[in-house]
Amino acid sequence: MFPDFRKFETTLAGRPLVVETGKMAGLAGGSCLIRYGETEVLCTATMSAKPREGVDFFPLSVDFEEKLYSVGRIPGSFQRREGRASEKATLCSRVIDRPIRPLFPKDMRNDVGVVATVMSVDQDCLPEITAMIGVSVAISISEIPWDGPISGVSVGLVDGKFVINPTEAERAKSEMAVTVASTSDLVAMIEAGAKEVDNETMFDGIMYAHKVNQEVVEFIKMIQKEVGKEKIPFESQEVPHDMFEAVKDFAIDDVKAALDTDDKRIRDERLKPVYEKVHEKFDEVYPEQAEKIDECLYKLQKFVVRRWLLDEGKRVDGRGINDMRPLNAEIDLLSRVHGSGMFTRGQTQVLTVTTLGTMSDAQLLDGLDNETTKRYIHHYNFPSYSVGETRPSRGPGRREIGHGALAERALLPVIPSVEEFPYTIRLVSEVLSSNGSTSQASVCGSTLSLMAAGVPIKAPVAGISCGLITEGERFMTMVDIQGLEDFFGDMDFKVAGTKKGITAIQMDLKIHGLTPAIIKEALEKTYDARCKILDEVILPCIAEPRAELSKYAPKMLMTKIDPEKIGDVIGKQGKVIQKICAECDCKVDVEEDGSIYVSALDLDNAKRALTIIETIANDPEVGAIFRGVVTRLMSFGAFVEIAPGKEGLVHISKLDVKRVEKVEDCVAVGDEVIVKVIEIDDQGRINLSRRDALIEIEGLTPEDDGEQQERRPSRGHGPRRNGDRRDRR
């Protein structure tokens, strides 16, 4: 049935790695089913027969498809089927895309589609790592021209030791989560989150993963040799050499003059007449090739910028190689939000707003891992006006999702725990102006906003990017790259962290990979730069998180009760908790483990609600004073509700500082009275005293105290008490 079926096996981090070809998806250009542990992913790669017309880029699409049947769950949507890709799936697609894209021919315009369909998930074997290796196999054995293969692994730091592809239990304890992709000799991609890990440890972890990757690359090469198809030729879309040289000779001086400024707007205005002049000259020489002429001008700008950097150490805006653009930080720009901070770096500007909510505001997740909720959320918006363009807003794309996730990962290690700060935290970074490195500006803006909001973060975080220009064995790095250096350079190496260590890394490359020397230099330069940002810009603006929250932010209190008491707090049909919320003007969230979160704009209301809840769930302490409501009158005393569903008896002898003949003469049902807990008997019944509370709180003096106490037995309360007390239960 399947004559071409082949099975290849190896081990990775002590677990079996199995690749099956020749059985599934036979019409795809290349396909394989890859198994890692019990994680199974179908990976395919297909290329169009002809190049796409009218594009000046390589049209590659990478889709990481989550199927909830892989974890034995039915989708929670109305239609009960998978919809648009989740944020996690989008991020996984980006992680796979970044190391494979630079390995395709830059002058190829054929559409290439890569799909990784997750069919079974073993939580100890990450599906994104499995998919990355499987995609590399699928492309390698296909007819698609490609300079791979690559391999990818995750490296953790558990108990001071590096662990490749840590299990779920190990990931929970790990100090870092670093995904590294490699070719046979270079590091092709780094995606990292860490708990303030120092440069040396991070570098060693990357190199440790790189070594393991090289072993997997050799395994894939063996598969390619056994079952790989011959790579097919493609129609190159590279601009003709003579055309580029002609445009270069004609316009290079004009292009240099146009680019030599630190203002993106001026640069764009200067380039317009250059484009017009070139087209006027060459449109007749190269008829119907206007797009090729534009591409020549793009290549010419790239040539000028790279030559300036490599040969002269000159940057387009006149900065030194290790100098940052002018920096500025501000807070409290918006009046009624819970916290706001704006960070400006040159012509890049990001405003981040913090919103605090209750724990019920936490985001619900419906993905392949075991994470079901998220209380810290970061969103990133990139409107067209930020780059001086006009286009309709259509919601976040892959770039926005990726940049938001990067900033979220950068701040996560310093976010206080639920126990320390029982809030859901949402950050929104609005890119107001963009000329390079907006993701790292959003990290800085987020730090400002969080501290302004009074979120007790463990340490301030700053982010910076490092660029790269290579030529053969030569290379040079520069910090704080602006848009032009990003477009025409070879790398965007983003690093965020505290003074203590790294919290996040994301590396984008346009070349095949990096040497260890480049990685080490980039880590060193970004550390110095982010320390400067913290010391000279962020901390002078706000030195530490504010001690108090905004008056517009909810005040949150937390307690924990016996889970068996949850029913008492909620009450029949929710009546008890509804009454608490109404009386105290608050919101109450109850978790299954007995954790209770109370939020209110007024802190006193929140405290009152918390006291009521604790009174319901726990017996009040003897000596505690409450303001309660009289619920029932008996001949021997009055019952007073000190909390919803919880009442105690005030004996007639304890109703007032003076002698009381009849209960009705002193109190009525519905009266609000202050009472003191004087006893909790062995059956949990609460005895209260209004008399003692009046003496203690209002300073009243008891009248005829001795006479009343002497007469008490003669009124017969003692013999009736046990029987009567049973009536109130």
GIGILIN-V515172 format. One line per field, one symbol per residue. phi: phi as a letter, one per 30 degrees, with the letter a starting at -180 (. if undefined). burial: b if it has 24 or more other ideal C-beta (glycine too) atoms within 12 Angstrom, else e. Layout:
phi: ???
burial: ???
This chain:
phi: .bdcdbbbbabbhicdcbccbicchdddeaaacccbicdbbccbbbbddbdddiccbddcbbbccdcdddcibceddedhbdcdedddddddedddddddedddedccbddbccbccdcabcddbedddedddddddddddddddaccdbbbbcbcbchibdbdhededdddcddabbcbcbddbbdcabbbbachddeddddddddddeddedddeddddddeddbddddcdbddcddeedddddddddcddddeddddacceddeddddedddddddedceddbdhbeddddddddddddeddddeddcciccdciddecccdecabbbhdcdcddabbbcbbiccbbccccbcbddddeddcbccccdcbbccbbcbcbddddcicbaddbidcdddddddddddddcedcddddddadbdcccbccdcabbjidddddddddeedddddiddddadbbbacbcabbaiddabcbchdcedddecccabccbblcddadcabbccbccdlcdedddddddddddddddddddcbddddadadddbdedcddccbbbbbdedceedddidhidddddddddchbbbcccddjdbccbadcdddddddddddddddbddddjdcbcbbdcbcbdclbcbdcaeibbbccdedcdadcdcdbeddcbbejdcbcbbdcabddcidcccbdeddddddcidcdcheddddddedddiddddddddddddc
burial: eeeeebebebebbebebbbbbbebbeebbbbbbbbbbebbbbbbbbbbeebeeeebebbbbbbbbbbbebbeeeeeeeeeebeebbbbbbbbbbbbbbbbbbbbbbebbbbbbbbbbbbbbbbbbbbbbbbbbbbbbbbbbbbbbbbbbbbbbbbbbbeeebbbbbbeebbeebbbbbbbbbbbebbbbbbbbbbbbbbebbbbbbbbbbbbbbbbbebbbebbeebbbeeeebeebebeeebbebbbebbbebbbebbbebbbeebeebbeebbeebbeebeeebeeeeebbbbbbbbbbbbbbbebbbeeebbbbebebbbbbebbbbbbbbeebbbbbbbbbbbbbbbbbbbbbbbbbbbeebbbbeeeebbbbbbbbbbeebeeeeeeeeebebbbbbbbbbbbbbbbbbbbebeebbbbbbbbbbbbbbbbbbbbbbbbbbbbbbbbbbbbbbbbbbbbbbbbbbeeeebbbbbbbbbbbbbbbbbbbbbbbbbbbbbbbbbbbbbbbbbeebbbbbbbbbbbbbbbbbeebbbebbeebbeebbeebbbbbbbbbeeebbebbbbeeeebbebbbebbebbbbbeeeebbbbbbeeeebbebbbbbbbbbbbbbeeebbbbbbbbbbbebbbbbbbbbbbbbbbbbbbbbbebbeebeebbeeebebbbbbbbeeeeebbbbbbbbbbeeeeeeebeeeeebeeeeeeeebeeebeeebeebe
